[in-house]
Amino acid sequence: MPRLALVGAGTNAHPDGRLPAGDFPERSSVPRMLSLDAHGRILDWMHWQDAACLYVRGAVAWTLGDPCLTVHGGINRWSGLRSEISLHPIVAARGHAHPRALDPSPALTNSALFARDASLCMYCGKEYGRHSLTRDHVVPLSRGGRDTWENVVCACFHCNSRKGGRTPQQASMPLLAVPYRPSWVEHLILSNRHILAEQMAFLKHHLPKRARLQA
Ligand SMILES: [Zn+2]
C-alpha cells in the first residue's frame, strides 16, 4: 500500500481546492465517501484513506457522482510522475456484503439520540446545546423501563429532573413525539454533518417510507 496524501478536495470540502501534500485540513471538513457493496446495498461512511485503498487494490466495482476528492500516492520509478486517484462520493466495492449491510440497528449513543430528536427536549419542545441535554428514559429504569431506542428521548436537565422517576403520564408531562428506532439509512444521515448533495439524494431515495426524517 503506497503512502497517500490528500491533494485536493471538491468545492464542498475546501475553498482552495488544492492542498500541499501533508497539509491536512480539518478532519471534519473532508467529505467521507458512502460505502456500498457491489449490489448497491448501503454499508457505512468511509474515510478517504479507506476509499483510496479500495481504488489502489482495484476493489472498486462502480461509483456514482463526480469525483469529490483527489489524493496522490508515490512517484512512479519509471515515469517520474506522481500517481493520482480521484475519489467519488459513492463507492461500491467488490466482494461479499458485510453482514451489517442488512439494515443493522444503529448504536444508541447520546450523540445519535440527540440527533434523532434534533436537539429538542421532548417535553418542553425547546432546542438546547449538547451539554444541556440528557437521555431520559420514558418509563424509568427504576420502573422496569429499558435502555432502548423506543424508551429514550432527548430531554433538558430541567424537564428530566422535574419528571424524576415517574412516567410521562404520572408526571403529567406528555411526550411531544413517540420515540422510535432509526433505520440504518436515517442513522447515516443523522450522523454526518458534511453529506454531499449526491450522497444525500442517494440516501433519501433509500429511506424507508415510514421515516420521519423526510425534510
Ligand atoms: Zn425541557
Boltz pocket constraint, residues with backbone or C-beta under 6 A from the ligand:
constraints:
  - pocket:
      binder: B
      contacts: [[A, 121], [A, 122], [A, 123], [A, 124], [A, 125], [A, 126], [A, 155], [A, 156], [A, 157], [A, 158], [A, 159], [A, 160]]
      max_distance: 6.0
